[in-house]
Amino acid sequence: MKPSIISNSPLLPSELERQQIFYWLKRISSVTAWLRIFSYFQAWARAVEDSVRVAD
């Protein structure tokens, strides 16, 4: 007896597709976005602190 194959079953992603999906999910996740924004904020805060020191 042959095992039955369901024609409507979704195919699992390949290793490359899984990596691409994970990268995309990581890219759009709020944690990743906040970490990216935080690095910009840190650079801005350093620039403000340096300019305040120079102004004094």
N, C-alpha and C positions, 0 to 999 in steps of 0.2 A: 504494500500500500504506500503511495506517495504522500508526503506531507502536503497539506493544502496550503496554498499561497493566497493570501487575501490581496486582491488587486488594488484595493483602496487604501492599503496601509501606507503611511508616510515613510519615506526613506530617512534613515538617520544621516546626519551630516558627516562628511569626511573629516579627517583630522584638520585639514586646512580650513574647511568651512567652520568648524568649531572654533578655531583660533580667531577667524575673522569675526564671527558672531560675538565671541567673548570680548574682543578688542572694541567692537562697536558698542556693546553694552557698557563696558567700562568707560568709554569715551562719553557716553550720554548720561551716565549715572550722576546723581546730584553730589555724591561725595567727591568724585573726581573733579567735577566742575568747581566745587567749592575749594578744593585744594589748588586748582589752577588759578582761581580768582585770588586766593590768599597769597600766592607768590607775587602776583601783581601788586596787591595791597602792601606787602612787605617792602617791595622796591619803592613804592610811592612814599611809605612812611620813612624809610631811610633817607630819601631825597629831602623830605620836609625837615627831618631832624638835622640833617647836614646844613640846610639853608638857614635854619634857626640859629645853629651854632655860629655860622659865618656872620649873621646879622648882629649878634651880641657883641 
